[in-house]
């Protein structure tokens, strides 16, 4: 008898959770498990989750979006990242020296690869002490003075068009 092929693992990032928009972790974990996803784990009150799925990435995304809307009234963007892509995001970090200061290092999963002109426009907005690198659909941002002190995060999506 051969061992079963493991199901792909996905990291689920719910955008815009916090403040008035909450995704309670225990009910979210239960709803995802009841829907047939395996090994469901959630992370604090961010709503973010890790799970395994026998569905394709697009089917998994659609099913999670349906659950979020039906069970929690959540209709904001949901990013689904495969485990290999997540590992690549970590491995390709261009700022390894910032890992020991985790509140200064941020990674963004973009919906699509931005145009080079858009990346140049965003780079022009960096403060002198900030650094940014875009690799495909990953954006890495090192903000030594902290995320909330940077003027870049609120304009990333608009400037990049992602």
Residue, then its C-alpha position, 0 to 999 in steps of 0.5 A: x500500500x502506498x502512502x497518500x500524496x500530501x495535499x498542497x498547503x496554502x497560506x490564506x491572507x485576509x486583507x483588511x482584517x482589524x478595526x471594524x472588520x473581524x474574522x474570529x479565529x475559532x469560528x473561522x478555523x471550524x468553518x474551514x475544517x467543516x468545508x473539508x480543508x485539512x490541518x487548519x490553523x489560524x494566526x491570532x486575530x488577523x484571520x490569516x490561516x494555513x490549511x491543506x486542500x485537495x482543490x486547485x488554488x483557484x477552487x480553494x480561493x473561491x471556496x474560502x471566499x464563499x465561506x468568508x462571505x456566507x459565514x462572516x460577511x467578509x467580502x474583502x480581498x483574500x490572497x492565497x499563497x502556496x507553500x512553495x511560493x511562501x518559502x520562495x518569498x522567505x528565501x529571496x528576502x533581499x534584506x536578510x540583515x533586517x530579519x532580526x528586527x521583524x517590525x521593520x521588514x515587510x513583504x507584500x504579495x501583489x495580485x500581479x507583477x507591476x510594470x517597471x514604470x510603476x515600480x520606479x514611481x513607487x521607488x521615487x517615493x521612498x524616504x532616504x532611509x527606506x529600501x524596497x525591492x520588487x521581485x515578480x509579484x513580491x514586494x519587500x519593504x524595509x522601513x527602519x523607523x517602522x511601518x506606521x512612520x512610512x508614507x509608502x504603505x498607503x500608496x503601494x496599491x495605487x502607485x503599482x496598480x496591483 
